[in-house]
Amino acid sequence: MNMCRCNCPIRRYVANGRGIGLKVVTLVGLLIGLIIAVSGPVIFLRTLNIDGSLDSFINSLPIVKIENGKIVDPIYDNEVWIIPDSAGDTKNDIKVIANTKIDDIDVIPSDVGAYITARTIYLSDGNQMRVFRLPEGINTVITHEVMRSTVNKMIWGAGIILGFFIFVSGILGFLVGYIPLLIVGLIIGRKISADTWGRAFAWPWVIVWGIGVLGGMFGWFFLSLPYIFLVSLLLAWIIGVVASNQSTSCPLNAWKKDLLEQPTDTNEDTVLSEDVNSVEDIDAEMQPQSTAPKANTPKKAVVKPKNIPVQRKKRKK
């Protein structure tokens, strides 16, 4: 009997699945993207608020009153605040300047991360500056709770955007790695189809790429992108060749074919037939004899003797 050992789910998927494995990459990439979108803001908020530094900074800010899209209270003249770096590096501290006596400014200092005027907020990362102008006609009071809620929404929004970016990058990385996979795959295994190579690359890619992304996100370790591609491709080439050989020697439903091709044991058939005959004989002996006359049995003729005097009894008077 041919003992077929096609029990590995990944081998069965590679040998007998459909498509290039994009469905697997999409589902696993979506799962990792959701993990990043949910856990990323929580980790970032805890990092910023070590020893209550974020809350203390927000509480140190004044209550801002805006009328007709302009800050009217408080009035600052180049007030400076320093947001300390979460890692303790003073070079990465964020410098904030507030000058609400003017509405706009043309250029802000290079070492300033945020510059606030009466009508405009300027944000700079050292290379690029973004400008946010207060909407005309807005009238509100920004308290500490409003500031804290705004910061939380901004961080959660950034986490959702990061999770979506991770999800898209997983799919794009798989499609990019699929090209060198096919080029080398056609050399080492020409009988293997393009879809089979894609399915062989799907699981190694999502596993290695997912470990690299989660490890970097939680600060466990860091895997460079070339290393992720190299390890995933090597595993894919190995799995593709092994799964192809396995599918050739062990086709799908091979166990059914083995059962159908099992030779029957003649000794068992002989013993079984003898047992059946003996049972029939026993049944025949135990069956009661029928009382009805048999059709082939001849009937015996009854002959009455002649000239025999018949004695008659006399009646008493």
C-alpha positions in Angstrom: 0.0 0.0 0.0 1.3 3.4 -0.9 1.5 5.5 2.3 1.0 9.1 1.1 2.1 11.7 3.5 0.5 15.0 2.2 -0.5 16.2 5.6 1.1 19.6 5.7 -1.5 22.3 5.1 0.9 24.6 3.4 2.1 21.9 1.0 -1.5 21.0 0.1 -2.3 24.7 -0.4 0.7 25.2 -2.6 0.1 22.1 -4.7 -3.7 22.1 -5.0 -4.8 25.7 -4.2 -6.0 28.4 -6.6 -4.6 31.8 -7.5 -1.2 33.3 -6.7 -1.9 33.6 -2.9 -3.1 37.2 -3.0 -6.1 36.3 -0.8 -3.8 35.0 2.0 -1.6 38.1 1.8 -4.7 40.4 1.9 -6.3 38.7 4.9 -3.1 38.5 7.0 -2.0 42.1 5.9 -5.4 43.4 7.0 -5.0 41.6 10.4 -1.6 43.1 11.0 -2.8 46.5 9.8 -5.6 46.4 12.4 -3.2 45.4 15.2 -1.0 48.4 14.3 -3.9 50.8 14.1 -5.2 49.8 17.5 -2.0 49.2 19.5 0.1 51.9 17.9 -1.8 54.9 19.4 -1.9 53.2 22.8 1.8 52.7 22.8 2.5 56.2 21.5 0.3 57.8 24.1 1.9 55.9 26.9 5.3 56.8 25.7 4.4 60.5 25.5 2.8 60.5 28.9 5.6 58.8 30.8 5.6 60.3 34.3 2.6 62.4 33.2 4.7 64.7 31.0 2.1 65.1 28.4 -0.7 65.9 30.8 1.5 68.4 32.7 2.4 70.1 29.4 -1.3 70.4 28.4 -2.2 71.7 31.9 0.6 74.3 31.6 -1.0 75.8 28.4 -3.4 78.7 28.8 -7.1 78.6 27.9 -7.4 80.1 24.4 -10.3 82.3 23.3 -11.0 82.6 19.6 -13.3 85.2 18.0 -14.0 85.5 14.3 -11.1 83.2 13.5 -8.5 85.1 15.6 -6.9 84.4 18.9 -7.9 87.3 21.2 -6.9 85.8 24.5 -4.2 85.4 25.7 -1.9 87.8 24.0 1.6 86.5 23.7 4.8 88.2 22.6 7.2 85.5 21.5 6.3 83.1 24.4 8.5 79.9 24.2 7.6 76.4 25.3 9.7 73.3 25.2 8.2 69.8 24.6 10.8 67.3 25.9 11.7 64.3 23.9 10.2 61.0 25.1 13.7 59.3 24.9 15.3 62.0 26.9 17.4 63.4 24.1 17.5 67.2 24.3 18.4 67.5 20.7 15.0 66.2 19.7 13.0 68.5 22.0 10.2 70.4 20.2 10.4 74.2 20.5 7.0 76.1 20.3 6.8 79.9 20.0 3.5 81.9 20.4 3.2 85.4 19.1 -0.5 86.4 19.0 0.2 90.1 18.4 0.6 89.4 14.7 -1.7 87.6 12.2 0.9 86.0 9.9 4.6 85.6 9.5 6.7 84.9 6.4 9.6 82.8 7.9 9.9 80.9 11.2 13.2 80.0 12.9 14.8 76.8 11.7 15.0 75.3 15.3 11.3 75.9 15.9 8.8 73.0 15.5 5.6 75.1 15.9 4.9 78.8 15.6 1.5 80.2 16.6 0.2 83.6 15.5 -3.2 85.1 16.0 -4.7 83.6 12.8 -2.2 80.9 11.6 -0.3 77.9 13.0 3.0 76.9 11.4 4.4 73.4 11.8 7.9 72.4 10.7 9.9 69.2 10.8 13.2 70.8 9.7 12.6 70.0 6.0 9.0 70.9 5.3 6.6 73.5 6.7 2.8 73.1 6.9 0.5 76.0 7.4 -3.0 75.8 9.1 -5.1 78.9 9.1 -8.0 79.3 11.5 -11.4 79.4 9.7 -13.0 82.7 9.4 -16.0 83.3 11.7 -15.1 80.6 14.2 -15.9 81.5 17.9 -14.8 79.0 20.6 -12.9 78.6 23.8 -10.2 76.0 23.9 -9.8 74.5 27.4 -7.4 71.9 28.6 -9.9 69.1 28.1 -10.5 70.2 24.5 -6.7 70.3 23.9 -6.3 66.8 25.4 -9.2 65.4 23.3 -7.7 67.0 20.2 -4.3 65.4 20.8 -5.9 62.0 21.3 -7.9 62.3 18.1 -4.8 63.3 16.2 -2.8 60.4 17.5 -5.6 57.9 16.8 -6.0 59.3 13.3 -2.3 58.9 12.7 -2.5 55.3 14.0 -5.3 54.5 11.6 -3.4 56.0 8.7 -0.3 54.0 9.7 -2.3 50.8 9.9 -3.7 51.4 6.4 -0.2 52.1 5.1 1.1 48.9 6.6 -1.7 46.9 5.0 -1.1 48.4 1.5 2.7 48.0 1.9 2.2 44.3 2.6 0.3 43.7 -0.7 2.7 45.9 -2.7 5.8 44.1 -1.2 4.3 40.8 -2.2 3.7 41.9 -5.8 7.2 43.3 -6.0 8.8 40.1 -4.7 6.7 38.0 -7.0 8.8 39.3 -10.0 12.2 37.9 -8.9 10.4 34.8 -7.6 9.2 33.9 -11.1 12.5 34.8 -12.8 14.5 32.4 -10.6 11.6 29.9 -10.3 11.5 29.4 -14.0 15.2 28.5 -13.9 15.1 26.0 -11.0 11.6 24.5 -11.8 10.2 25.0 -15.2 7.4 22.5 -14.7 6.1 24.6 -11.8 3.3 27.0 -12.8 3.4 30.8 -12.0 0.4 30.4 -9.7 2.1 27.6 -7.7 5.2 29.9 -7.2 2.9 32.7 -6.0 1.2 30.4 -3.4 4.6 29.2 -2.3 5.6 32.8 -1.7 2.4 33.9 0.1 2.8 32.3 3.5 6.6 32.9 3.9 6.1 36.6 2.9 3.3 37.3 5.4 5.0 35.4 8.2 8.5 37.1 7.8 7.1 40.5 6.9 4.6 40.4 9.8 7.3 39.4 12.3 9.4 42.3 11.0 6.6 44.8 11.2 5.4 43.8 14.7 8.9 43.4 16.0 9.8 46.9 14.9 6.5 48.4 16.1 6.8 47.0 19.7 10.6 47.6 19.8 11.6 43.9 20.1 14.0 43.8 17.2 14.5 45.3 13.7 14.5 43.5 10.4 15.6 45.4 7.3 13.5 45.2 4.2 16.1 43.5 2.0 16.5 40.8 4.7 12.7 40.3 4.8 12.7 39.8 1.0 15.7 37.5 0.9 14.4 35.2 3.6 10.9 35.1 2.1 12.1 34.3 -1.4 14.5 31.5 -0.2 11.7 29.8 1.7 9.3 30.2 -1.3 11.8 28.5 -3.6 12.3 25.6 -1.3 8.5 25.2 -0.6 7.7 25.4 -4.3 10.0 22.7 -5.3 9.1 20.4 -2.4 5.4 20.9 -2.8 5.6 20.2 -6.6 7.5 16.9 -6.0 5.0 16.0 -3.3 2.0 16.7 -5.6 3.6 14.5 -8.3 4.2 11.5 -6.1 1.2 12.0 -3.9 -1.8 13.3 -5.9 -5.0 14.6 -4.2 -7.3 11.8 -3.0 -4.5 9.3 -3.3 -5.7 7.6 -0.2 -9.0 6.7 -1.9 -7.1 5.2 -4.8 -5.0 3.1 -2.4 -8.1 1.7 -0.8 -9.7 0.8 -4.1 -6.5 -0.9 -5.4 -6.0 -3.1 -2.3 -5.7 -6.8 -3.3 -8.4 -9.1 -1.9 -7.3 -12.0 0.2 -8.2 -15.4 -1.5 -7.8 -17.3 1.7 -10.4 -15.1 3.4 -12.8 -15.6 0.4 -12.4 -19.4 0.7 -13.0 -19.5 4.4 -16.0 -17.2 4.0 -17.5 -19.4 1.2 -16.9 -22.6 3.4 -18.6 -20.9 6.3 -21.6 -20.0 4.2 -22.0 -23.6 2.9 -21.8 -25.0 6.4 -24.4 -22.6 7.6 -26.7 -23.6 4.7 -26.2 -27.3 5.6 -27.1 -26.7 9.2 -30.2 -24.8 8.2 -31.3 -27.6 5.9 -30.9 -30.2 8.7 -32.8 -28.1 11.2 -35.7 -27.6 8.8 -38.7 -29.8 9.8 -39.9 -32.5 7.2 -43.0 -31.5 5.4 -46.1 -33.8 5.9 -47.5 -33.2 2.4 -47.1 -36.2 0.0 -44.3 -35.9 -2.5 -45.3 -35.6 -6.1 -43.0 -38.4 -7.4 -44.0 -41.1 -4.7 -46.3 -43.8 -6.3 -49.6 -44.5 -4.6 -50.2 -48.1 -3.3 -53.4 -50.0 -4.5 -55.6 -51.5 -1.8 -56.9 -55.0 -2.8 -59.9 -56.4 -0.9 -60.2 -60.3 -0.5 -63.1 -61.9 -2.2 -65.6 -64.7 -1.1 -65.2 -64.1 2.6 -68.4 -64.8 4.5 -69.8 -61.9 6.4 -71.1 -62.7 9.8 -74.2 -60.8 10.8 -75.2 -60.3 14.4 -78.6 -61.5 15.5 -80.9 -59.2 17.1 -82.3 -60.1 20.4 -85.9 -60.5 20.8 
